[in-house]
């Protein structure tokens, strides 16, 4: 991944301005709880920002590792469905993380789907601080789940 916090070859999200409990077009209350904002998606890639929240800090006041894991899980999953984000959800099969440095303030994750099969996708990504500091790396595999259209009148 590039050594910057905004990756210009990922298109700006067509879901810009969506409600805080939406995540790249899908309802996800956890997005609000974790202050996740989908910033970019497309070309098999995704970028997500997690706003700093004191309730998600560890005893040193830095972002807790569990929050970083959630950010990476959601960002890699978004990259896995970036080819058609409104048509697919995903289920995480596995996720491997490597913490590199402490994170503070807002964190930005970027991910790329490295391989997509008929039902399983493989992605890798990273988290950086707003200053570009590498915080964590991850790889994961995800089961693609076709979304069912909402019933008429719902």
Secondary structure, DSSP 8 states (H G I E B T S, - for coil): --SSS--TTS-B-TTTT--TTEETTEE-HHHHHTTEEEEEEETTEEEEEE---GGGB-TTSSB-HHHHHHHHHHHHHHHHTTTSTTTEEEEEEEEEEEE-S---S-EEEEEEEEEE-SSEEEEEEEEEETT--EEEEEEEEEEEEE-----TT-
